[in-house]
């Protein structure tokens, strides 16, 4: 049974309103209007973070049921510059992230969910990512991940591991070396360790358009009265574009 988690967020639905609205707007215009309201230090921080963001490394979570684990992986993605998190949902259980664990990372990492493994695999095949499964006897060491040009780390369900359809799609598997008696780690800990290795030394690779969209999104989310400022300059975000909905865990 899924852990009851107060203030858990159904992240993808919460993101959709803002992302859908932003998709139809002029990101350069938003940055131009809101830029003067940022301190130089904040602007430098945005520039540093978004210029180092990665599309070449991504994560696929297979039917996570614990909102704490989901949030921890989401937070690790943000910490290591991974821009996209893919999630397969099964059995009608939606992906939730515990707000107190995510600590705002749900605002920065793009989450996409899928009803089936096949749907996720089609998207990742189109993007050219090699799927690498996590396994205690994996043939790859964590540092090997950094040499794969485009890699998708596949993390299994907390109870059942990785679904056989996803296992079949993984060309290789990766292990986290152990020195103790335990054979495996919590899925979120495993994800954090492997993402640190997979992202190490990689330069940011998002396009200028993607970076500009992230800048616009960040300004809207962090500048007080951003919607009103934009509206005064002829740019409307629409109603409720900024809300991040809560969902019961």
Secondary structure as UniProt FT lines:
FT   TURN            6..7
FT   STRAND          8..9
FT   HELIX           11..23
FT   HELIX           27..35
FT   TURN            36..37
FT   HELIX           40..51
FT   STRAND          57..62
FT   HELIX           67..79
FT   TURN            80..81
FT   STRAND          84..88
FT   TURN            91..92
FT   STRAND          97..98
FT   HELIX           99..102
FT   TURN            103..104
FT   HELIX           105..107
FT   STRAND          110..114
FT   HELIX           117..127
FT   STRAND          130..134
FT   TURN            136..137
FT   HELIX           142..147
FT   STRAND          151..155
FT   TURN            158..160
FT   HELIX           164..169
FT   STRAND          172..174
FT   HELIX           187..199
FT   TURN            200..201
FT   HELIX           208..222
FT   TURN            224..225
FT   HELIX           226..232
FT   TURN            233..234
FT   TURN            239..240
//
